[in-house]
Amino acid sequence: MRQANGLHSWTGRISIIGSTAAHALAQGERRNLRPRLSGGASCASSLTVARTEEEFRQAEHLVLSAYAGLGYDTQFLVSQHGDRRTDPSRLTILSSLDCQPAGTFTVFLDGPHGVQADLAYPEAIDAIRSTGQSIVELGQFATLPFDNFQSSQIVISALHNGVYLLCASLKQKRTTIVFEVNPHHVKYWRSLGWRVVGPPRRCDRVNAPGVLMVVDFADYTQTLLQCWPLHARHQEMAGRAWQRVIRYSMLWEDVDGVLARIRGHAPTHAGAMPRDLSGEPLRSPSFPAIPAAGPTRHVQSG
């Protein structure tokens, strides 16, 4: 059984953007202590691992609300109450907006009992296993139904940051992320580099059609290297979908330190680049190395 290493024991809060970021990350790894909100944004986002009954209840409420709006069956949520705190193969992440729960996702790690996608796509999942890839399944991805587009994007960006941090903390060099999505959402995930590997099939858990999508984590990381902005001027190099994600992401300069804290060891020296899964520095071929200090980055509203 592959466990989520440091994140299974992580009890802190990971600040993504906002004035709370400087306080929460005021450790040796933070180089630029400043708020990242400007241009009209007035809220902060953060991530935490659900481990109390209250946190699991908050995550479940978000999933219930989102799934009910899509007409999904939600009875499966009741059956998972018994093992959501003790099952080492699953991990639930909560995203908060100004300290209020606003988004969530759960990951399921492959093991003796497989993953949920085995039920509808056994041949596709087995094909991935046959290549030697580790499988991480993404599920129960949900956010509050925001009226404010900016708030929605801030929360979604935080969740994407969480997916990256979690997979990077696994220290598995060969990982494939799989996700059964609503057919209407395929276009969005394709725009972020995911690909379809099977025809639409009925997902018995929610009694609705789904499509299996996958992304190789190495490819996902390379995409991030090309578009996760080191400075605001690099945002135009990313596609529109990625622009919306990275606009409200944590600073790339902070990723190495955050991963170091999750893994339970000291961060690297100030100004160091984030590390890949083998511990080697991540450097984009398109961008220069990050200096130890730089100009304040402003995020434009949109």
C-alpha positions as a Markdown table, in Angstrom:
| # | Residue | x | y | z |
|---|---|---|---|---|
| 1 | Met | 0.0 | 0.0 | 0.0 |
| 2 | Arg | 1.4 | 3.4 | -1.0 |
| 3 | Gln | 0.6 | 5.9 | 1.6 |
| 4 | Ala | 0.6 | 9.7 | 1.2 |
| 5 | Asn | 3.8 | 10.0 | 3.3 |
| 6 | Gly | 4.0 | 13.4 | 5.0 |
| 7 | Leu | 0.5 | 14.5 | 4.1 |
| 8 | His | -1.1 | 11.7 | 6.2 |
| 9 | Ser | 0.4 | 13.2 | 9.3 |
| 10 | Trp | 0.2 | 16.9 | 8.2 |
| 11 | Thr | -1.7 | 19.0 | 10.7 |
| 12 | Gly | -0.9 | 22.5 | 9.5 |
| 13 | Arg | -2.6 | 24.8 | 7.1 |
| 14 | Ile | -1.0 | 25.6 | 3.7 |
| 15 | Ser | -1.7 | 29.2 | 2.7 |
| 16 | Ile | -2.0 | 29.7 | -1.1 |
| 17 | Ile | -2.7 | 33.4 | -1.4 |
| 18 | Gly | -3.6 | 36.3 | 0.8 |
| 19 | Ser | -2.3 | 38.2 | 3.7 |
| 20 | Thr | -2.4 | 35.0 | 5.8 |
| 21 | Ala | 0.4 | 33.5 | 3.7 |
| 22 | Ala | 3.2 | 35.5 | 5.2 |
| 23 | His | 2.1 | 34.5 | 8.7 |
| 24 | Ala | 1.6 | 30.9 | 8.0 |
| 25 | Leu | 4.8 | 30.4 | 6.0 |
| 26 | Ala | 7.1 | 32.7 | 8.0 |
| 27 | Gln | 9.8 | 30.1 | 8.1 |
| 28 | Gly | 13.2 | 29.9 | 6.6 |
| 29 | Glu | 11.9 | 28.8 | 3.2 |
| 30 | Arg | 9.8 | 31.9 | 2.5 |
| 31 | Arg | 11.7 | 34.5 | 0.5 |
| 32 | Asn | 9.2 | 37.1 | -0.3 |
| 33 | Leu | 6.9 | 37.9 | 2.6 |
| 34 | Arg | 4.1 | 39.9 | 1.1 |
| 35 | Pro | 0.4 | 39.6 | 0.3 |
| 36 | Arg | -0.4 | 38.4 | -3.2 |
| 37 | Leu | -3.8 | 39.9 | -3.5 |
| 38 | Ser | -4.3 | 43.1 | -5.5 |
| 39 | Gly | -6.5 | 44.4 | -8.3 |
| 40 | Gly | -9.7 | 44.0 | -6.4 |
| 41 | Ala | -9.2 | 40.5 | -4.8 |
| 42 | Ser | -10.0 | 40.7 | -1.1 |
| 43 | Cys | -9.9 | 37.2 | 0.2 |
| 44 | Ala | -7.3 | 34.6 | 1.2 |
| 45 | Ser | -7.2 | 30.9 | 0.3 |
| 46 | Ser | -5.6 | 27.9 | 2.1 |
| 47 | Leu | -5.5 | 24.1 | 2.2 |
| 48 | Thr | -5.7 | 21.6 | 5.0 |
| 49 | Val | -5.9 | 17.9 | 5.3 |
| 50 | Ala | -9.3 | 16.8 | 6.8 |
| 51 | Arg | -8.8 | 14.7 | 9.9 |
| 52 | Thr | -11.5 | 15.7 | 12.4 |
| 53 | Glu | -15.1 | 14.7 | 12.2 |
| 54 | Glu | -16.1 | 18.4 | 11.7 |
| 55 | Glu | -13.7 | 18.7 | 8.7 |
| 56 | Phe | -15.0 | 15.5 | 7.1 |
| 57 | Arg | -18.5 | 16.8 | 7.7 |
| 58 | Gln | -17.6 | 20.1 | 5.9 |
| 59 | Ala | -16.1 | 18.2 | 3.0 |
| 60 | Glu | -19.1 | 16.0 | 2.7 |
| 61 | His | -21.5 | 18.9 | 2.7 |
| 62 | Leu | -19.6 | 20.5 | -0.2 |
| 63 | Val | -19.8 | 17.3 | -2.1 |
| 64 | Leu | -23.5 | 16.8 | -1.3 |
| 65 | Ser | -24.3 | 20.3 | -2.5 |
| 66 | Ala | -22.3 | 20.1 | -5.7 |
| 67 | Tyr | -23.6 | 16.6 | -6.6 |
| 68 | Ala | -27.2 | 17.3 | -5.8 |
| 69 | Gly | -27.0 | 20.2 | -8.3 |
| 70 | Leu | -25.9 | 17.7 | -11.0 |
| 71 | Gly | -28.6 | 15.2 | -10.1 |
| 72 | Tyr | -26.1 | 12.6 | -8.7 |
| 73 | Asp | -27.0 | 9.9 | -6.3 |
| 74 | Thr | -25.1 | 10.6 | -3.0 |
| 75 | Gln | -25.9 | 7.5 | -1.0 |
| 76 | Phe | -22.3 | 6.3 | -1.5 |
| 77 | Leu | -21.1 | 9.1 | 0.9 |
| 78 | Val | -22.9 | 7.3 | 3.8 |
| 79 | Ser | -21.1 | 4.0 | 3.2 |
| 80 | Gln | -17.7 | 5.7 | 3.5 |
| 81 | His | -18.2 | 7.2 | 7.0 |
| 82 | Gly | -16.6 | 4.3 | 8.8 |
| 83 | Asp | -13.2 | 4.3 | 7.0 |
| 84 | Arg | -12.7 | 8.0 | 6.0 |
| 85 | Arg | -10.5 | 8.6 | 9.0 |
| 86 | Thr | -8.6 | 5.3 | 9.2 |
| 87 | Asp | -8.2 | 4.2 | 5.6 |
| 88 | Pro | -4.5 | 4.9 | 4.7 |
| 89 | Ser | -5.3 | 4.7 | 1.0 |
| 90 | Arg | -7.5 | 7.8 | 1.0 |
| 91 | Leu | -6.9 | 11.5 | 1.8 |
| 92 | Thr | -9.4 | 14.4 | 1.8 |
| 93 | Ile | -8.2 | 17.9 | 1.2 |
| 94 | Leu | -10.2 | 21.0 | 2.2 |
| 95 | Ser | -9.8 | 24.4 | 0.6 |
| 96 | Ser | -10.9 | 27.4 | 2.6 |
| 97 | Leu | -11.7 | 31.0 | 1.5 |
| 98 | Asp | -11.1 | 33.4 | 4.4 |
| 99 | Cys | -11.0 | 30.4 | 6.7 |
| 100 | Gln | -14.5 | 29.2 | 5.6 |
| 101 | Pro | -14.7 | 25.7 | 3.8 |
| 102 | Ala | -15.2 | 26.4 | 0.1 |
| 103 | Gly | -13.8 | 23.4 | -1.8 |
| 104 | Thr | -12.6 | 19.8 | -1.5 |
| 105 | Phe | -11.3 | 16.7 | -3.2 |
| 106 | Thr | -10.3 | 13.2 | -2.1 |
| 107 | Val | -7.5 | 11.1 | -3.5 |
| 108 | Phe | -7.5 | 7.3 | -3.5 |
| 109 | Leu | -4.2 | 5.5 | -3.7 |
| 110 | Asp | -3.9 | 2.2 | -5.4 |
| 111 | Gly | -3.6 | -0.9 | -3.3 |
| 112 | Pro | -4.9 | -4.5 | -2.7 |
| 113 | His | -8.5 | -3.3 | -3.2 |
| 114 | Gly | -7.7 | -1.2 | -6.3 |
| 115 | Val | -9.3 | 2.2 | -6.9 |
| 116 | Gln | -12.8 | 3.3 | -7.6 |
| 117 | Ala | -12.3 | 3.5 | -11.3 |
| 118 | Asp | -11.7 | -0.2 | -11.4 |
| 119 | Leu | -15.4 | -0.8 | -11.3 |
| 120 | Ala | -16.2 | 1.0 | -14.6 |
| 121 | Tyr | -12.8 | 0.9 | -16.4 |
| 122 | Pro | -10.9 | -2.2 | -15.2 |
| 123 | Glu | -9.1 | -2.7 | -18.5 |
| 124 | Ala | -7.9 | 0.9 | -18.7 |
| 125 | Ile | -6.7 | 0.9 | -15.0 |
| 126 | Asp | -5.0 | -2.5 | -15.5 |
| 127 | Ala | -3.2 | -1.2 | -18.6 |
| 128 | Ile | -1.8 | 1.7 | -16.6 |
| 129 | Arg | -0.6 | -0.7 | -13.9 |
| 130 | Ser | 1.1 | -3.0 | -16.5 |
| 131 | Thr | 3.4 | -0.1 | -17.4 |
| 132 | Gly | 4.7 | 0.1 | -13.8 |
| 133 | Gln | 3.0 | 3.4 | -13.1 |
| 134 | Ser | 1.6 | 4.2 | -9.6 |
| 135 | Ile | -2.0 | 5.2 | -9.7 |
| 136 | Val | -3.5 | 8.1 | -7.8 |
| 137 | Glu | -7.3 | 8.6 | -8.2 |
| 138 | Leu | -8.9 | 12.0 | -7.9 |
| 139 | Gly | -12.5 | 12.1 | -6.8 |
| 140 | Gln | -15.2 | 14.1 | -5.0 |
| 141 | Phe | -13.9 | 17.4 | -6.5 |
| 142 | Ala | -16.4 | 20.0 | -5.4 |
| 143 | Thr | -16.7 | 23.7 | -4.6 |
| 144 | Leu | -19.3 | 26.1 | -3.3 |
| 145 | Pro | -21.6 | 27.5 | -6.0 |
| 146 | Phe | -20.1 | 31.0 | -6.1 |
| 147 | Asp | -21.8 | 34.0 | -7.6 |
| 148 | Asn | -18.5 | 35.7 | -7.8 |
| 149 | Phe | -16.3 | 34.3 | -10.6 |
| 150 | Gln | -13.1 | 35.4 | -9.0 |
| 151 | Ser | -13.9 | 33.6 | -5.7 |
| 152 | Ser | -14.6 | 30.5 | -7.6 |
| 153 | Gln | -11.3 | 30.7 | -9.5 |
| 154 | Ile | -9.4 | 31.3 | -6.2 |
| 155 | Val | -10.8 | 28.1 | -4.7 |
| 156 | Ile | -10.3 | 26.0 | -7.8 |
| 157 | Ser | -6.7 | 27.2 | -8.1 |
| 158 | Ala | -6.1 | 26.2 | -4.5 |
| 159 | Leu | -7.5 | 22.7 | -5.2 |
| 160 | His | -5.2 | 22.3 | -8.2 |
| 161 | Asn | -2.3 | 23.4 | -6.0 |
| 162 | Gly | -3.3 | 20.7 | -3.6 |
| 163 | Val | -3.3 | 18.0 | -6.3 |
| 164 | Tyr | 0.2 | 18.9 | -7.3 |
| 165 | Leu | 1.5 | 19.1 | -3.7 |
| 166 | Leu | 0.0 | 15.8 | -2.7 |
| 167 | Cys | 1.3 | 13.9 | -5.8 |
| 168 | Ala | 4.7 | 15.5 | -5.4 |
| 169 | Ser | 4.9 | 14.5 | -1.7 |
| 170 | Leu | 4.4 | 10.8 | -2.7 |
| 171 | Lys | 8.0 | 10.6 | -3.9 |
| 172 | Gln | 6.9 | 8.3 | -6.7 |
| 173 | Lys | 8.8 | 9.0 | -9.9 |
| 174 | Arg | 6.2 | 7.4 | -12.1 |
| 175 | Thr | 2.6 | 8.3 | -11.2 |
| 176 | Thr | -0.6 | 8.5 | -13.3 |
| 177 | Ile | -3.5 | 10.5 | -11.9 |
| 178 | Val | -7.0 | 9.2 | -13.0 |
| 179 | Phe | -10.3 | 10.9 | -12.6 |
| 180 | Glu | -13.9 | 9.9 | -13.6 |
| 181 | Val | -15.5 | 13.2 | -14.7 |
| 182 | Asn | -18.9 | 14.3 | -15.9 |
| 183 | Pro | -18.9 | 14.2 | -19.8 |
| 184 | His | -19.8 | 17.9 | -19.8 |
| 185 | His | -16.5 | 18.7 | -18.0 |
| 186 | Val | -14.2 | 16.8 | -20.4 |
| 187 | Lys | -13.4 | 20.0 | -22.3 |
| 188 | Tyr | -12.2 | 21.8 | -19.2 |
| 189 | Trp | -9.9 | 19.0 | -18.0 |
| 190 | Arg | -8.5 | 18.5 | -21.6 |
| 191 | Ser | -7.5 | 22.1 | -21.6 |
| 192 | Leu | -5.3 | 21.3 | -18.6 |
| 193 | Gly | -3.6 | 18.5 | -20.3 |
| 194 | Trp | -5.7 | 15.5 | -19.2 |
| 195 | Arg | -6.8 | 13.0 | -21.9 |
| 196 | Val | -9.7 | 10.6 | -22.3 |
| 197 | Val | -8.9 | 6.9 | -22.2 |
| 198 | Gly | -12.3 | 5.3 | -22.4 |
| 199 | Pro | -15.8 | 5.9 | -23.7 |
| 200 | Pro | -18.6 | 7.3 | -21.4 |
| 201 | Arg | -19.8 | 4.6 | -19.0 |
| 202 | Arg | -22.2 | 4.6 | -16.2 |
| 203 | Cys | -20.7 | 5.3 | -12.8 |
| 204 | Asp | -22.7 | 3.2 | -10.3 |
| 205 | Arg | -21.6 | 5.3 | -7.3 |
| 206 | Val | -23.5 | 8.4 | -8.5 |
| 207 | Asn | -25.8 | 6.7 | -10.9 |
| 208 | Ala | -24.7 | 8.9 | -13.8 |
| 209 | Pro | -22.5 | 8.7 | -16.8 |
| 210 | Gly | -18.8 | 9.4 | -16.5 |
| 211 | Val | -15.6 | 9.6 | -18.6 |
| 212 | Leu | -12.2 | 8.3 | -17.4 |
| 213 | Met | -9.5 | 10.9 | -17.8 |
| 214 | Val | -5.8 | 10.5 | -17.0 |
| 215 | Val | -2.7 | 12.6 | -16.8 |
| 216 | Asp | 0.9 | 11.4 | -16.3 |
| 217 | Phe | 2.3 | 13.4 | -13.3 |
| 218 | Ala | 5.6 | 13.9 | -15.1 |
| 219 | Asp | 3.8 | 15.6 | -18.0 |
| 220 | Tyr | 1.7 | 17.5 | -15.6 |
| 221 | Thr | 4.8 | 18.8 | -13.8 |
| 222 | Gln | 6.4 | 19.8 | -17.1 |
| 223 | Thr | 3.3 | 21.7 | -18.0 |
| 224 | Leu | 3.5 | 23.6 | -14.7 |
| 225 | Leu | 7.1 | 24.4 | -15.4 |
| 226 | Gln | 6.1 | 26.1 | -18.6 |
| 227 | Cys | 3.2 | 28.1 | -17.2 |
| 228 | Trp | 3.3 | 28.4 | -13.4 |
| 229 | Pro | 4.4 | 32.1 | -13.4 |
| 230 | Leu | 7.7 | 33.1 | -11.9 |
| 231 | His | 6.7 | 36.7 | -12.6 |
| 232 | Ala | 3.4 | 38.2 | -13.9 |
| 233 | Arg | 4.8 | 38.7 | -17.4 |
| 234 | His | 4.9 | 34.9 | -18.0 |
| 235 | Gln | 1.2 | 34.4 | -17.7 |
| 236 | Glu | 0.6 | 35.0 | -21.4 |
| 237 | Met | 2.6 | 31.9 | -22.2 |
| 238 | Ala | -0.1 | 29.6 | -20.7 |
| 239 | Gly | -3.4 | 28.7 | -22.2 |
| 240 | Arg | -6.5 | 30.4 | -20.8 |
| 241 | Ala | -7.5 | 27.5 | -18.5 |
| 242 | Trp | -4.0 | 27.4 | -17.0 |
| 243 | Gln | -3.9 | 31.2 | -16.7 |
| 244 | Arg | -7.0 | 31.0 | -14.5 |
| 245 | Val | -5.4 | 28.4 | -12.3 |
| 246 | Ile | -2.0 | 29.9 | -11.9 |
| 247 | Arg | -3.3 | 33.5 | -11.4 |
| 248 | Tyr | -4.3 | 32.6 | -7.9 |
| 249 | Ser | -1.7 | 29.8 | -7.2 |
| 250 | Met | 1.0 | 30.0 | -4.5 |
| 251 | Leu | 4.3 | 31.4 | -5.7 |
| 252 | Trp | 6.4 | 28.9 | -7.5 |
| 253 | Glu | 9.4 | 30.0 | -5.3 |
| 254 | Asp | 7.5 | 28.7 | -2.2 |
| 255 | Val | 6.8 | 25.2 | -3.5 |
| 256 | Asp | 10.1 | 23.7 | -2.4 |
| 257 | Gly | 9.7 | 25.0 | 1.1 |
| 258 | Val | 6.1 | 23.8 | 1.4 |
| 259 | Leu | 7.0 | 20.3 | 0.2 |
| 260 | Ala | 9.9 | 20.2 | 2.6 |
| 261 | Arg | 7.6 | 20.9 | 5.5 |
| 262 | Ile | 5.1 | 18.4 | 4.3 |
| 263 | Arg | 7.8 | 15.7 | 4.0 |
| 264 | Gly | 9.0 | 16.6 | 7.5 |
| 265 | His | 12.5 | 17.9 | 6.8 |
| 266 | Ala | 14.2 | 21.2 | 6.6 |
| 267 | Pro | 13.7 | 23.4 | 3.6 |
| 268 | Thr | 16.5 | 24.1 | 1.2 |
| 269 | His | 18.4 | 27.4 | 1.2 |
| 270 | Ala | 16.7 | 30.7 | 0.3 |
| 271 | Gly | 16.4 | 31.2 | -3.4 |
| 272 | Ala | 16.5 | 27.5 | -4.2 |
| 273 | Met | 14.3 | 26.1 | -7.0 |
| 274 | Pro | 11.5 | 23.6 | -6.2 |
| 275 | Arg | 12.5 | 20.0 | -6.4 |
| 276 | Asp | 11.2 | 17.2 | -8.5 |
| 277 | Leu | 10.2 | 13.8 | -7.1 |
| 278 | Ser | 13.7 | 12.5 | -7.1 |
| 279 | Gly | 15.0 | 15.6 | -5.2 |
| 280 | Glu | 16.6 | 17.3 | -8.2 |
| 281 | Pro | 15.9 | 21.1 | -8.7 |
| 282 | Leu | 13.1 | 21.9 | -11.1 |
| 283 | Arg | 14.1 | 24.4 | -13.7 |
| 284 | Ser | 12.1 | 25.6 | -16.6 |
| 285 | Pro | 14.0 | 25.7 | -19.9 |
| 286 | Ser | 12.0 | 28.8 | -20.8 |
| 287 | Phe | 12.6 | 30.8 | -17.7 |
| 288 | Pro | 15.7 | 32.1 | -15.9 |
| 289 | Ala | 16.6 | 30.9 | -12.4 |
| 290 | Ile | 14.8 | 32.7 | -9.6 |
| 291 | Pro | 16.9 | 35.1 | -7.7 |
| 292 | Ala | 16.8 | 35.1 | -3.9 |
| 293 | Ala | 14.6 | 38.2 | -3.9 |
| 294 | Gly | 12.7 | 40.0 | -6.5 |
| 295 | Pro | 10.1 | 42.6 | -7.2 |
| 296 | Thr | 6.6 | 42.3 | -5.7 |
| 297 | Arg | 4.3 | 40.5 | -8.0 |
| 298 | His | 0.8 | 41.9 | -8.5 |
| 299 | Val | -2.2 | 39.8 | -9.5 |
| 300 | Gln | -4.6 | 41.5 | -11.8 |
| 301 | Ser | -8.3 | 41.0 | -11.3 |
| 302 | Gly | -10.2 | 39.2 | -14.0 |
